[in-house]
Amino acid sequence: MNRLSTLLLSLLAALPLPAAHAGVQPVERPSVESFFRHPDVGFVRLSPSGRYVALLNRLDGGHQALVVRETADPTKVNTVATFESARLQDLEWVNDDRLTLTLKDVRIEFEGNYDQFAVDRDGTHLTHLISGNWNHEQQTLGTLIKDRVLTADYIFEGVTHDGSDDIVVGKLSWNNVDLQPQSVHPFRLNTRTRVLTDMVVGPQPEHVRWWLLDASDRPRLAVTEGKGRCVVYYRAEAAGPWDEISNRDCLEDDAFRPLMFDDRNTLYVRAGYKERTALFAFDLAKKTLDKQPFVDIDGFDFDGDLERDYGSKKILGVRFQADAASTVWLDPTMKAIQKKVDALLPGTINRVSCPRDCRNPPAVVITAESDRMPPAYFLYTPSDGHIVGFGSSHPDIQPKQMGKRDFFHYAARDGLQIPIYVTTPPGKADGPRPAIVLVHGGPYVRGGSWEWDAEAQFLASRGYVVLQPEFRGSTGFGSKLFRAGWQQWGRTMQDDLADAAAWAVKQGWADPKRIGIMGASYGGYATLMGLVRNPDIFRAGVEWAGVTDIGLLFTAVESDASEDLRRYGLKTLIGDPLKDPAAFAAVSPLEQAGRIHQPLLMAHGAQDRRVPIVHAAKMHDAIQAKNANVEYVVYPEEGHGWRHEEDSIDFWKRVEAFLDKNLAH
């Protein structure tokens, strides 16, 4: 098998770019609802044989319906189930006759109340497998359970691939201190009989956070985390000993993330390489990486997965994220299919998904999207080249109404190169336009990609240049950028945002007198600190679910942060509030609230556990004492973000009115 590095680099240079907008006349604004209502189509999944396809459709009134179509004749459709007070979170085929569904009861906000069901594709034999309602009395369950619904301390982990009616579930355990579970244990669960079978025989490591199964659905790797250490154990035989193959500091040492076993029992891992992560084959006997990476993408961490054929258990290809998402197929059949699909659907990134046995698939599912087109779904039959559309997730969006989205780098004031996505409004610009620095949450995540971004395109459709910097501390672009953000909340991380605005002004895109800042979670924190530190740059701000007092991340009893995270991870990433309280106060928006005089829109969910509402309540009171131009809305049924369609639409209508009043002119 050839190395993919050279192939990937050449492919990146050939990624499709949208056409220029020069001379295009302004177009009518699409509605807020067209961006932020729940998708019309989603969760499009092929059955293991490829004979059927399941998908979710939106019904009148916003309800959802699960339907199954025959791929040989997609006009043959059967409605399996409809949902009113629940939202589908996951949909998977157990086998060709049976599906499993993960549902969220939107009337109960907190995380973890997920219900698991199984149903035959004709809608019969519906079985409730896991109850997500924590309000009933918990029961002690043995290893063999019949005719009982599992309690909410079980979660769906995945499907099996042997044609049985079994799925894999995890039994969660807690330490009586943290809100989040400390460990998980895997079981097979029969979706018809509800018989539960332990998947791990004999002794096992303690406090396993997650398990990696091999191509035959056997637990072969156990990953533990505690006291800042991430340890990986490997088991060669079903009842053999667990052998430690990696033991590292979760943050300080190079990354080591197991991803998949292939048919030859080769383990593939994501590991550190040249100040970034790459995909490697790992020798389990020698406990060493291959000398050269299997996949390496210059300028980007490897962020992706391997596509496997479950018939032969061989690797078919690699999916990855560079400036945009893509796939490189190693299998000649899939490579040929991808080429034909791309010819049929030019100008979009087309993700091709095949059945479990993909050596000669009767049909494949295509997810097509671009910067200006939300995901649309198609069925393609390789035998006759026929393609059928299932619809768009947001059919009211017209690409001509959307703006161009591009990927750049700019130099921060200390010279560090910062990646950034820029979305410009549709139509020809007569000069600099109002701009928004849209700050991603996390913050230790990757914020964006080239594909469809509803928030960025909504703002662009309202006439704003949208700047989305991958500021220091962001992941996905190498360890240098990530580590540069450690203990830099409110400092150089904040400088990067101000520098993004200055860079956009220099490019001639942004009007320096009409720049705003907005974001959620960490992005909410950065919005507040941007108004504090750079009142000469940021004229207005919008923050939701934002951190307003860093110290509360360490002390709030309502928070879902674990004690281990507070003691090790947060101290490394953010700092130690006990050792240097003055430094924390200097970058705490709550302590600086009196310095915010610009217009501000704040929003928070009353059920938020990640950033409890005490953050917003204290901040609002502190700002309002000296700034009457602050709007504040609390959504009673929301947590850390908006689940309810009506709340999301209401919020973005408020954003539109607020920005139009305070920034557009």
Stockholm file with secondary structure:
# STOCKHOLM 1.0

chainA/1-665         MNRLSTLLLSLLAALPLPAAHAGVQPVERPSVESFFRHPDVGFVRLSPSGRYVALLNRLDGGHQALVVRETADPTKVNTVATFESARLQDLEWVNDDRLTLTLKDVRIEFEGNYDQFAVDRDGTHLTHLISGNWNHEQQTLGTLIKDRVLTADYIFEGVTHDGSDDIVVGKLSWNNVDLQPQSVHPFRLNTRTRVLTDMVVGPQPEHVRWWLLDASDRPRLAVTEGKGRCVVYYRAEAAGPWDEISNRDCLEDDAFRPLMFDDRNTLYVRAGYKERTALFAFDLAKKTLDKQPFVDIDGFDFDGDLERDYGSKKILGVRFQADAASTVWLDPTMKAIQKKVDALLPGTINRVSCPRDCRNPPAVVITAESDRMPPAYFLYTPSDGHIVGFGSSHPDIQPKQMGKRDFFHYAARDGLQIPIYVTTPPGKADGPRPAIVLVHGGPYVRGGSWEWDAEAQFLASRGYVVLQPEFRGSTGFGSKLFRAGWQQWGRTMQDDLADAAAWAVKQGWADPKRIGIMGASYGGYATLMGLVRNPDIFRAGVEWAGVTDIGLLFTAVESDASEDLRRYGLKTLIGDPLKDPAAFAAVSPLEQAGRIHQPLLMAHGAQDRRVPIVHAAKMHDAIQAKNANVEYVVYPEEGHGWRHEEDSIDFWKRVEAFLDKNLAH
#=GR chainA/1-665 SS CCCCHHHHHHHHHTCCCCCCCTTCCCCCCCCHHHHHSCCSEEEEEECTTSSEEEEEEECGGGCEEEEEEESSCTTCEEEEEEESSEEEEEEEEEETTEEEEEEEETTSCSTTCEEEEEEETTSCSCEEEECCCTTSCCCCCCSSCCSCCBCTTEEEEEECSSSSSEEEEEEEECCSSCSSCSEEEEEEEETTTCCEEESCCSCCCSSEEEEEECTTSCEEEEEEEETTEEEEEECSSTTSCCEEEEEEETTTSCCEEEEEECTTCCEEEEEEETTEEEEEEEETTTTEECSSCSBCBTTBCCCEEEEECTTTCCEEEEEEESSSEEEEECSHHHHHHHHHHHHHSTTSEEEEECCSSCSSCSCEEEEEECSSSCCEEEEEETTTTEEEEEEESSTTCCGGGSCCEEEEEEECTTSCEEEEEEECCSSCCSSCEEEEEEECSSSSSCCCCSSCCHHHHHHHHTTCEEEEECCTTCSSSCHHHHHTTTTCTTTHHHHHHHHHHHHHHHTTCEEEEEEEEEEETHHHHHHHHHHHHCTTTCCEEEEESCCCCHHHHHHCTTCCCCHHIIIIIHHHHTCCTTTCHHHHHHTCTTTTGGGCCSCEEEEEETTCSSSCTHHHHHHHHHHHTTCSCEEEEEETTCCSSCCSHHHHHHHHHHHHHHHHHHTCC
#=GC SS_cons         CCCCHHHHHHHHHTCCCCCCCTTCCCCCCCCHHHHHSCCSEEEEEECTTSSEEEEEEECGGGCEEEEEEESSCTTCEEEEEEESSEEEEEEEEEETTEEEEEEEETTSCSTTCEEEEEEETTSCSCEEEECCCTTSCCCCCCSSCCSCCBCTTEEEEEECSSSSSEEEEEEEECCSSCSSCSEEEEEEEETTTCCEEESCCSCCCSSEEEEEECTTSCEEEEEEEETTEEEEEECSSTTSCCEEEEEEETTTSCCEEEEEECTTCCEEEEEEETTEEEEEEEETTTTEECSSCSBCBTTBCCCEEEEECTTTCCEEEEEEESSSEEEEECSHHHHHHHHHHHHHSTTSEEEEECCSSCSSCSCEEEEEECSSSCCEEEEEETTTTEEEEEEESSTTCCGGGSCCEEEEEEECTTSCEEEEEEECCSSCCSSCEEEEEEECSSSSSCCCCSSCCHHHHHHHHTTCEEEEECCTTCSSSCHHHHHTTTTCTTTHHHHHHHHHHHHHHHTTCEEEEEEEEEEETHHHHHHHHHHHHCTTTCCEEEEESCCCCHHHHHHCTTCCCCHHIIIIIHHHHTCCTTTCHHHHHHTCTTTTGGGCCSCEEEEEETTCSSSCTHHHHHHHHHHHTTCSCEEEEEETTCCSSCCSHHHHHHHHHHHHHHHHHHTCC
//
